[in-house]
């Protein structure tokens, strides 16, 4: 008891400090930051603890109460086992000869007698009673075991298991697989039975939570525990407990990370570099990227930031505010765990009460609001987003919509696609429409709908990354998603322009089957709408913006295939009897080389002829379009759009979204040619590509279920038939069909999910339709390519 009293007095004066140690200290001196829950009294504190936690000292950061108690416990554990002898210890679980990897000037293996007990894994010089104990690895719940693998066996001829402790790593080898598995199982079972280990920071956080309504007690805890306060010294151990062991076997590998414990210490060093960094954004991005890759480190970084923003010597300097700026970025990117979140909220309120009307108060208020809205981000904030977050501002987002039009909106890190859609509808006067809209990621050749719950900040970061990788221009577009009421659209409204522009996209992409004459008429109407009456001085758009390119290619290929040119080898075969052909032998290689050269030359000539024919055909088509354009003189923009849509509506499948699929004819895996799957408001139909008439159509009333059956197969059950489609657009098809049912149910006042039950398994997610529906609405798609 006297010794305990001395320890208590020292702790009250100096408290815990993981930062006041030197690198050269022994393991026993470094291990005091860990505590075991089983060592606490019922009220959560050790016998010699009031408002601060007492350090422990054990070989691997495990059990103990005070400094003296922990040391005596380890001494008694080792000495008593030594005195009793190996054969007399009732706690021994497994024992036997194993080879251990020893690292010196070179790696070598040595055989030792290993003994596994409830507390540790020991090895001895031999198996006799008086054998000398050579090493101990104390087992806690933070230890980890790597099981034997074939790769090591093939390389060494031995089965290997690895046991990670706080300071030691035992790599053990045996020639027998069953023996290796037995050791691994036994060791893991002991680790699983150990009580959770807590660090002093965790214990102090709990003390603060318990006394949050007693400011004087909280102040006492802070004053007597430097571990909770700002420091300029490095950190030698994490503030929170992390499993020991290689990162390769625990969390994330492939990016050059060390263990989680090592990365936690490195992150604190990065935080300290913020104070003197000329440009803090790269450091902030690096910290956020590490937290994105290594999820367990998020709580650790929050605790480190709370520490560095508590009792700062110069709290109002720009260097100190860098910590608040990083904390702001963290709060808009990741949410901490429940316990750390409570601790963070308490810290923010305390800072606000101590520093009213200050920059710290402003940051704390901003962070508190962000924590209410933050969802886990899918990507690290961009450079631009970090800069606006550092100044607690919102960033501008450019949203394009059909036609060469766009508008800018202010968004935060929490703004979702649904919010932007709603704001765009209000801005464009579309809030009362019955049709639905969506955002799309789009470039010149490809587009994809953005899920309603997706964060716009993540989408913008993704588009920026795609631009840098592909050198193509990407943009965020606002477009019609489901056309549920076409008749009520006024021809003078912007919604009618949406309809026209998206219909033209469908035509240019070849997704509206029509004869060449109709396509030329549509192109001329497009010109009349854009340019007005024909004029030789008017700049004319390129043909590929007016007319589907694949139609030209098909016509040229058909004309060339009518009189195909035979390769020289085939001409020779036709004129020479088979008995006069050369036998394989010395000249075969020379003849083959000559023939290959001739074939290559023939192919080059054919390519040149094809290009020439394409130019000729394009010129002829463009001339025909211009002639038709001249005949439209006097047509207003409104008349041109109306005439265009009238022709487009002649296709029976107008209003459906077309997806390229491989349609499986049977369950054995055989499939037909590539088809179009048309998803419309009333039915799902199959088309041959380029043909106007549907091969087969399935009204929604006949569909029992639909969903993803594996990684690239979409399944629709209609009556007693199962339709299987292989496609890369699984998510888009599923979302669009769900949108139809949701919109129609909202119109009928039955709620979004009145008759749909979603059933998810590990591999399959289906929507089962509980009742039949008589749907009569059309829909214009977003036409993803």
BELDA-V497194 format. One record per backbone hydrogen bond with DSSP energy under -0.5 kcal/mol. NH is the residue of the N-H (numbers start at 0). CO is the residue of the C=O. E is the energy in kcal/mol with one decimal. If there is no record, write none. Layout:
BEGIN
NH;CO;E / NH;CO;E
END
This chain:
BEGIN
4;0;-2.4 / 5;1;-2.0 / 6;2;-2.2 / 7;3;-2.5 / 8;4;-2.2 / 9;5;-2.4 / 10;6;-2.4 / 11;7;-2.1 / 12;8;-1.6 / 13;9;-2.7 / 14;9;-0.5 / 14;10;-1.9 / 24;21;-1.1 / 29;25;-1.0 / 29;26;-0.7 / 30;26;-1.0 / 32;29;-0.6 / 33;30;-1.1 / 34;197;-4.2 / 36;195;-1.8 / 38;35;-1.7 / 39;36;-1.7 / 40;44;-1.9 / 43;40;-2.6 / 48;45;-1.7 / 55;31;-1.1 / 60;57;-0.8 / 69;65;-2.7 / 70;66;-1.7 / 71;67;-2.5 / 72;68;-2.2 / 73;69;-1.9 / 74;70;-2.5 / 75;71;-2.8 / 76;72;-2.2 / 77;73;-2.3 / 78;74;-3.1 / 79;75;-2.3 / 80;76;-1.2 / 81;77;-2.1 / 82;78;-2.6 / 83;79;-2.6 / 84;80;-1.7 / 87;84;-0.7 / 88;84;-0.8 / 88;85;-0.5 / 89;87;-0.6 / 91;88;-1.1 / 92;115;-3.5 / 93;115;-1.2 / 95;113;-2.0 / 97;111;-2.3 / 98;172;-2.4 / 99;109;-3.2 / 100;170;-2.4 / 101;99;-0.5 / 101;107;-3.6 / 103;101;-0.6 / 103;105;-1.1 / 107;101;-2.3 / 109;99;-2.0 / 111;97;-2.8 / 112;123;-2.0 / 113;95;-2.9 / 113;111;-0.7 / 114;121;-2.9 / 115;93;-3.4 / 116;114;-0.6 / 116;119;-2.7 / 120;136;-2.2 / 121;114;-2.7 / 121;119;-0.5 / 122;134;-1.8 / 123;112;-2.8 / 124;131;-2.0 / 130;127;-1.5 / 133;122;-2.6 / 133;131;-0.5 / 134;122;-1.2 / 136;120;-1.9 / 137;135;-0.5 / 138;118;-2.6 / 140;194;-0.6 / 142;139;-1.4 / 143;163;-1.2 / 145;161;-2.9 / 146;144;-0.6 / 152;148;-1.4 / 153;149;-2.7 / 154;150;-1.6 / 155;151;-2.6 / 156;152;-2.5 / 158;173;-3.4 / 160;171;-2.2 / 161;145;-1.9 / 162;169;-2.6 / 163;143;-2.9 / 163;161;-0.5 / 164;162;-0.5 / 164;167;-3.3 / 169;162;-2.6 / 170;168;-0.6 / 171;160;-3.0 / 171;169;-0.7 / 172;98;-2.8 / 173;158;-2.0 / 176;174;-0.5 / 179;175;-1.8 / 180;176;-2.4 / 181;177;-2.3 / 182;178;-2.2 / 183;179;-2.3 / 184;180;-2.9 / 185;181;-2.3 / 186;182;-2.4 / 187;183;-2.4 / 188;184;-2.3 / 189;185;-1.7 / 190;186;-2.1 / 191;187;-2.4 / 192;188;-1.1 / 192;189;-0.5 / 193;189;-0.6 / 193;190;-1.1 / 197;34;-4.7 / 199;32;-1.1 / 202;198;-2.0 / 203;199;-2.7 / 204;200;-2.4 / 205;201;-2.1 / 206;202;-2.0 / 207;203;-2.6 / 208;204;-2.3 / 209;205;-2.2 / 210;206;-1.5 / 211;208;-0.9 / 213;210;-2.3 / 216;213;-0.8 / 217;213;-2.0 / 218;214;-2.8 / 219;215;-1.8 / 220;216;-2.2 / 221;217;-2.3 / 222;218;-2.6 / 223;219;-1.8 / 224;221;-1.1 / 225;13;-0.6 / 226;15;-1.1 / 227;224;-2.2 / 228;225;-1.8 / 229;309;-2.5 / 235;17;-0.7 / 243;141;-2.9 / 248;245;-1.1 / 249;246;-1.0 / 250;246;-1.1 / 262;258;-2.6 / 263;259;-2.1 / 264;260;-1.6 / 265;261;-2.2 / 266;262;-2.4 / 267;263;-1.4 / 268;264;-1.4 / 269;265;-2.0 / 270;266;-2.5 / 271;267;-2.0 / 272;268;-1.5 / 273;269;-0.9 / 273;270;-0.9 / 274;271;-1.0 / 275;272;-0.8 / 276;272;-1.1 / 283;279;-2.5 / 284;280;-2.9 / 285;281;-2.2 / 286;282;-2.4 / 287;283;-2.5 / 288;284;-2.5 / 289;285;-2.2 / 290;286;-2.2 / 291;287;-2.0 / 292;288;-2.4 / 293;289;-3.0 / 294;292;-0.7 / 296;293;-1.8 / 297;294;-1.9 / 299;295;-0.7 / 300;296;-2.5 / 301;297;-2.1 / 302;298;-2.4 / 303;299;-2.4 / 304;300;-2.5 / 305;301;-2.5 / 306;302;-2.2 / 307;303;-2.3 / 308;304;-1.0 / 309;306;-1.4 / 314;311;-0.6 / 316;313;-1.3 / 320;316;-1.9 / 321;317;-0.8 / 321;318;-0.7 / 322;319;-1.4 / 323;319;-0.8 / 324;320;-2.3 / 325;321;-2.4 / 326;322;-2.4 / 327;323;-2.1 / 328;324;-2.1 / 329;325;-2.7 / 330;326;-2.3 / 331;327;-1.1 / 332;329;-1.5 / 333;329;-3.0 / 340;336;-2.8 / 341;337;-2.1 / 342;338;-2.0 / 343;339;-2.7 / 344;340;-2.6 / 345;341;-2.3 / 346;342;-2.1 / 347;343;-2.5 / 348;344;-2.3 / 349;345;-2.2 / 350;346;-2.4 / 351;347;-2.3 / 352;348;-2.1 / 353;349;-1.8 / 354;350;-2.2 / 357;354;-0.9 / 361;357;-2.1 / 362;358;-2.7 / 363;359;-2.7 / 364;360;-2.2 / 365;361;-2.3 / 366;362;-2.8 / 367;363;-2.2 / 368;364;-1.9 / 369;365;-2.2 / 370;366;-2.4 / 371;367;-0.7 / 371;368;-0.6 / 372;368;-0.6 / 372;369;-1.3 / 373;369;-2.2 / 376;332;-2.0 / 385;381;-2.4 / 386;382;-2.0 / 387;383;-2.0 / 388;384;-2.4 / 389;385;-2.3 / 390;386;-0.9 / 391;388;-1.5 / 392;387;-3.3 / 394;410;-2.1 / 396;408;-2.9 / 398;396;-0.6 / 398;406;-3.0 / 399;475;-3.1 / 400;404;-1.9 / 401;477;-0.7 / 404;400;-1.1 / 404;402;-2.3 / 406;398;-2.2 / 408;396;-2.6 / 410;394;-2.9 / 414;411;-1.1 / 416;453;-1.9 / 417;451;-2.3 / 419;415;-1.8 / 420;416;-2.6 / 421;417;-2.3 / 422;418;-2.3 / 423;419;-2.6 / 424;420;-2.3 / 425;421;-2.0 / 426;422;-2.4 / 427;423;-2.3 / 428;424;-0.5 / 428;425;-0.7 / 429;424;-3.7 / 430;424;-0.7 / 432;429;-1.2 / 435;481;-2.1 / 437;478;-2.5 / 439;476;-2.5 / 440;447;-2.8 / 441;439;-0.5 / 441;474;-2.3 / 442;445;-2.9 / 447;440;-2.2 / 449;438;-3.1 / 450;448;-0.5 / 453;450;-1.6 / 455;414;-2.6 / 458;454;-1.8 / 459;455;-2.8 / 460;456;-1.9 / 461;457;-2.3 / 462;458;-2.6 / 463;459;-2.2 / 464;460;-2.0 / 465;461;-2.5 / 466;462;-2.3 / 467;463;-1.8 / 468;464;-1.8 / 469;465;-2.8 / 470;466;-1.9 / 473;471;-0.5 / 474;441;-2.3 / 475;397;-0.5 / 476;439;-2.8 / 476;474;-0.6 / 477;399;-3.3 / 478;437;-2.6 / 478;476;-0.5 / 480;435;-2.9 / 481;435;-1.4 / 483;481;-1.0 / 488;485;-1.2 / 492;489;-1.6 / 495;492;-0.5 / 496;492;-0.9 / 497;493;-2.0 / 498;494;-2.1 / 499;495;-2.1 / 500;496;-2.9 / 501;497;-2.4 / 502;498;-1.7 / 503;499;-2.2 / 504;500;-1.9 / 505;501;-1.7 / 506;502;-1.8 / 507;503;-2.7 / 508;504;-1.9 / 509;506;-1.7 / 510;505;-2.9 / 518;514;-2.1 / 519;515;-2.2 / 520;516;-2.1 / 521;517;-2.6 / 522;518;-2.0 / 523;519;-2.3 / 524;520;-2.4 / 525;521;-2.1 / 526;522;-2.0 / 527;523;-2.3 / 528;524;-2.2 / 529;525;-2.3 / 530;526;-3.6 / 531;526;-0.6 / 531;527;-1.3 / 537;534;-1.0 / 544;541;-1.6 / 545;542;-2.1 / 546;542;-2.7 / 550;547;-1.0 / 551;547;-0.8 / 552;548;-1.8 / 553;549;-2.4 / 554;550;-2.0 / 555;551;-2.3 / 556;552;-2.5 / 557;553;-2.1 / 558;554;-2.0 / 559;555;-2.2 / 560;556;-2.2 / 561;557;-0.8 / 562;559;-0.8 / 563;560;-0.7 / 565;563;-0.5 / 569;566;-0.7 / 570;566;-1.8 / 571;567;-2.3 / 572;568;-1.9 / 573;569;-1.9 / 574;570;-1.5 / 575;571;-1.2 / 579;576;-1.4 / 580;577;-1.1 / 587;584;-0.9 / 590;586;-2.6 / 591;587;-2.7 / 592;588;-2.3 / 593;589;-2.3 / 594;590;-2.6 / 595;591;-2.8 / 596;592;-2.2 / 597;593;-2.0 / 598;594;-2.5 / 599;595;-2.5 / 600;596;-2.4 / 601;597;-2.5 / 602;598;-2.3 / 603;599;-2.3 / 604;600;-2.2 / 605;601;-2.2 / 606;602;-2.4 / 607;603;-2.2 / 608;604;-2.4 / 609;605;-2.5 / 610;606;-2.4 / 611;607;-2.3 / 612;608;-2.3 / 613;609;-2.4 / 614;610;-2.3 / 615;611;-2.2 / 616;612;-2.9 / 617;613;-2.8 / 618;614;-2.3 / 619;615;-2.2 / 620;616;-2.6 / 621;617;-2.7 / 622;618;-2.2 / 623;619;-2.1 / 624;620;-2.4 / 625;621;-2.4 / 626;622;-2.0 / 627;623;-2.0 / 628;624;-2.3 / 629;625;-2.1 / 630;626;-1.2 / 631;628;-1.8 / 632;629;-1.2 / 634;631;-2.4 / 639;635;-2.4 / 640;636;-2.2 / 641;637;-2.1 / 642;638;-2.5 / 643;639;-2.3 / 644;640;-2.5 / 645;641;-1.8 / 646;642;-1.8 / 647;643;-2.1 / 648;644;-2.1 / 649;646;-1.3 / 650;647;-1.4 / 653;650;-1.9 / 655;652;-1.7 / 656;678;-2.2 / 657;655;-0.5 / 658;676;-1.7 / 660;674;-2.6 / 661;725;-2.0 / 662;660;-0.6 / 662;672;-0.7 / 663;661;-0.6 / 663;723;-2.6 / 664;669;-1.7 / 665;669;-1.2 / 668;665;-1.2 / 671;662;-2.3 / 674;660;-2.6 / 675;686;-3.1 / 676;658;-3.0 / 677;675;-0.7 / 677;684;-3.2 / 678;656;-2.5 / 678;676;-0.6 / 679;677;-0.7 / 679;682;-2.5 / 683;697;-1.9 / 684;677;-2.6 / 685;695;-2.7 / 686;675;-2.5 / 687;692;-0.5 / 688;673;-0.6 / 690;687;-2.4 / 694;685;-2.9 / 695;685;-1.1 / 697;683;-3.0 / 699;681;-1.8 / 701;698;-2.1 / 702;698;-0.6 / 702;699;-0.9 / 703;701;-0.5 / 703;716;-3.3 / 704;716;-1.3 / 705;766;-1.6 / 706;714;-1.9 / 707;764;-1.5 / 708;706;-0.5 / 708;712;-2.2 / 709;712;-1.1 / 712;709;-0.7 / 713;724;-3.2 / 714;706;-3.1 / 715;722;-2.5 / 716;704;-2.7 / 717;715;-0.7 / 717;720;-2.1 / 718;701;-1.3 / 718;716;-0.5 / 720;717;-1.9 / 722;715;-3.5 / 722;720;-0.6 / 723;663;-0.6 / 723;721;-0.5 / 724;713;-2.7 / 725;661;-2.6 / 726;711;-2.0 / 726;724;-0.6 / 732;728;-2.4 / 733;729;-2.3 / 734;730;-2.7 / 735;731;-2.4 / 736;732;-2.3 / 737;733;-2.2 / 738;734;-2.3 / 739;735;-2.0 / 740;736;-1.9 / 741;737;-2.6 / 742;738;-2.6 / 743;739;-2.5 / 744;740;-2.1 / 745;741;-2.0 / 746;742;-2.0 / 747;743;-1.6 / 748;744;-0.6 / 748;745;-0.8 / 749;744;-2.4 / 750;744;-0.7 / 753;750;-0.9 / 756;767;-1.7 / 758;765;-2.1 / 759;757;-0.5 / 760;763;-2.8 / 764;707;-1.3 / 765;758;-2.0 / 766;705;-3.2 / 767;756;-2.2 / 767;765;-0.6 / 768;703;-2.8 / 768;766;-0.5 / 769;754;-2.4 / 769;767;-0.6 / 774;772;-0.8 / 780;778;-0.5
END
